[in-house]
């Protein structure tokens, strides 16, 4: 899974979405990014709001269609 970023840097928010697209749990995402599970949940909820979706599956679908993530 690659995360597309205009500036070359990948934010924790983008990385959380990409990891979620791979089917990672919040616990696995948190461990991989060295952040808390609460922070992962916050990042994912921000993503849901920005994309106008209600869940992780919808977020991944919309993000892929907008070329925000690929893989």
C-alpha positions in Angstrom: 0.0 0.0 0.0 1.5 3.3 -1.0 0.3 6.6 0.3 0.3 9.5 -2.2 1.4 12.8 -0.9 2.0 16.0 -2.8 4.9 16.9 -0.6 6.5 13.5 -0.3 5.9 13.3 3.4 3.3 10.9 4.8 1.2 12.1 7.7 0.1 9.8 10.5 -3.5 10.4 9.3 -2.6 9.2 5.8 -0.6 6.3 7.1 -3.5 5.3 9.4 -5.9 5.2 6.4 -3.5 3.2 4.3 -2.9 0.7 7.1 -6.7 0.5 7.6 -7.0 -0.3 3.9 -4.7 -3.2 4.5 -7.1 -4.5 7.1 -4.9 -3.6 10.1 -6.6 -3.2 13.5 -6.4 0.0 15.4 -3.9 -1.7 17.8 -1.7 -2.7 14.9 -1.8 0.7 13.3 -1.0 2.3 16.7 2.0 0.0 17.2 3.3 0.6 13.6 3.1 4.4 13.9 4.2 4.6 17.6 1.0 6.4 18.6 -1.9 5.4 20.9 -5.0 3.6 19.8 -7.0 6.6 20.8 -5.0 8.8 18.4 -5.6 6.2 15.6 -9.4 6.5 16.3 -9.2 10.3 16.2 -7.2 10.2 12.9 -9.7 7.8 11.4 -12.7 9.9 12.6 -11.1 13.0 11.0 -10.7 11.1 7.8 -14.3 10.0 7.8 -15.4 13.6 8.3 -13.2 15.0 5.6 -14.3 12.3 3.1 -17.9 12.4 4.1 -18.1 8.7 5.0 -19.3 6.7 7.9 -16.8 3.9 8.1 -13.4 2.5 7.2 -14.6 0.6 4.1 -16.2 3.7 2.7 -13.2 5.8 3.5 -10.9 3.4 1.7 -13.2 3.3 -1.4 -13.4 7.1 -1.6 -9.7 7.6 -0.9 -8.8 5.2 -3.7 -11.2 6.8 -6.1 -9.6 10.2 -5.3 -6.1 8.7 -5.7 -5.3 9.6 -2.0 -4.1 6.0 -1.5 -3.4 3.2 -3.9 -2.6 -0.4 -3.7 
